[in-house]
Amino acid sequence: MSTPTLDTMASEQLDLHLAQLEDRLDRDYSGVTRARLHDLVTHERARFAGARIHAFVPILVERAVRMTLAVTR
């Protein structure tokens, strides 16, 4: 069994935060399918794939997705 690295732990934390974000978006945008929300979150997350620091990725993803949904509604 291997010991988790800081990168692995950070990635798992990011996954958890983005899953929680999808849950919040699902509650706030009941007219949008969960699949669409997931696609939007995944698309925005990809923009930060090369980021050295991931601490702010969830809030940046959330803002971008909410802006997209505000424009497309």
KEKE-3310 file (N, C-alpha, C; in steps of 0.2 Angstrom, whole numbers, plus 5000, padded with zeros to 4 digits):
npx = (5004:5003:5009:5000:5003:5007:5002:4992:4984:4979:4973:4963:4956:4952:4943:4933:4929:4924:4914:4905:4902:4895:4884:4878:4876:4866:4856:4853:4850:4838:4832:4842:4850:4859:4869:4873:4877:4888:4896:4899:4906:4917:4922:4926:4935:4946:4952:4961:4970:4984:4988:4998:4994:4980:4971:4961:4954:4941:4932:4934:4930:4917:4912:4913:4905:4892:4891:4891:4879:4870:4870:4865:4852)
npy = (4994:5011:5027:5041:5056:5073:5079:5070:5070:5083:5083:5075:5082:5093:5086:5083:5095:5100:5091:5094:5107:5105:5099:5110:5119:5111:5112:5125:5128:5121:5119:5115:5101:5088:5083:5093:5102:5096:5095:5108:5111:5103:5107:5121:5117:5111:5122:5126:5116:5116:5124:5129:5130:5125:5130:5140:5136:5129:5140:5149:5141:5140:5153:5155:5146:5149:5162:5158:5151:5161:5169:5160:5157)
npz = (5000:4996:5001:5002:4992:4993:4982:4977:4988:4988:4975:4978:4987:4980:4971:4979:4984:4972:4969:4979:4975:4963:4969:4976:4965:4959:4967:4967:4954:4948:4936:4927:4920:4929:4922:4913:4922:4927:4916:4913:4925:4924:4912:4916:4926:4919:4913:4923:4924:4923:4934:4947:4960:4969:4977:4975:4965:4966:4969:4958:4948:4952:4951:4937:4931:4937:4931:4917:4917:4921:4910:4900:4903)
capx = (5000:5007:5008:4998:5008:5003:4998:4987:4979:4977:4969:4957:4952:4949:4938:4928:4926:4920:4908:4901:4900:4890:4878:4875:4873:4860:4850:4852:4848:4834:4830:4847:4851:4865:4874:4875:4881:4894:4900:4901:4911:4923:4925:4930:4941:4951:4956:4966:4974:4991:4989:5002:4991:4973:4967:4956:4951:4934:4928:4935:4925:4910:4910:4913:4899:4887:4891:4888:4871:4866:4869:4861:4846)
capy = (5000:5017:5033:5047:5062:5080:5080:5065:5073:5090:5082:5072:5087:5097:5082:5083:5102:5101:5087:5098:5113:5102:5098:5117:5121:5107:5114:5132:5128:5115:5118:5113:5094:5087:5081:5099:5106:5092:5097:5115:5111:5099:5112:5126:5114:5110:5128:5127:5110:5117:5128:5126:5131:5124:5132:5144:5133:5129:5147:5152:5137:5141:5159:5155:5142:5154:5167:5155:5149:5167:5171:5156:5156)
capz = (5000:4995:5005:4998:4992:4994:4975:4978:4993:4985:4970:4981:4990:4974:4968:4984:4984:4965:4969:4983:4971:4959:4973:4977:4959:4957:4972:4965:4947:4947:4929:4923:4922:4933:4917:4911:4927:4928:4910:4915:4930:4921:4907:4919:4930:4914:4912:4929:4925:4924:4940:4953:4967:4967:4983:4973:4959:4967:4969:4952:4944:4953:4948:4930:4930:4938:4925:4911:4918:4921:4903:4895:4906)
cpx = (5004:5005:5005:5003:5004:4999:4992:4981:4976:4972:4962:4952:4948:4943:4932:4925:4922:4914:4903:4898:4894:4883:4874:4872:4866:4854:4848:4849:4844:4832:4836:4849:4858:4871:4877:4879:4888:4899:4903:4907:4918:4926:4929:4936:4947:4955:4961:4970:4981:4993:4993:4999:4983:4968:4961:4952:4943:4930:4929:4930:4918:4907:4909:4906:4893:4886:4888:4881:4867:4865:4865:4854:4840)
cpy = (5006:5022:5038:5053:5068:5081:5076:5068:5079:5088:5079:5077:5092:5093:5083:5090:5103:5097:5091:5104:5110:5101:5105:5119:5117:5110:5121:5133:5122:5114:5116:5106:5094:5086:5088:5103:5102:5094:5104:5115:5108:5104:5118:5123:5113:5116:5129:5120:5111:5122:5125:5126:5130:5126:5136:5142:5132:5135:5150:5148:5139:5148:5159:5151:5146:5159:5164:5153:5156:5170:5167:5154:5160)
cpz = (5000:4999:5001:4998:4992:4987:4975:4982:4991:4980:4973:4984:4985:4971:4973:4984:4977:4965:4974:4979:4966:4963:4974:4971:4957:4961:4969:4958:4945:4940:4924:4925:4925:4928:4914:4916:4928:4922:4911:4920:4927:4916:4910:4923:4925:4913:4917:4929:4926:4930:4945:4959:4965:4973:4981:4967:4960:4966:4962:4947:4945:4950:4940:4928:4931:4933:4919:4912:4918:4914:4898:4898:4902)
residu = (MET:SER:THR:PRO:THR:LEU:ASP:THR:MET:ALA:SER:GLU:GLN:LEU:ASP:LEU:HIS:LEU:ALA:GLN:LEU:GLU:ASP:ARG:LEU:ASP:ARG:ASP:TYR:SER:GLY:VAL:THR:ARG:ALA:ARG:LEU:HIS:ASP:LEU:VAL:THR:HIS:GLU:ARG:ALA:ARG:PHE:ALA:GLY:ALA:ARG:ILE:HIS:ALA:PHE:VAL:PRO:ILE:LEU:VAL:GLU:ARG:ALA:VAL:ARG:MET:THR:LEU:ALA:VAL:THR:ARG)
# end
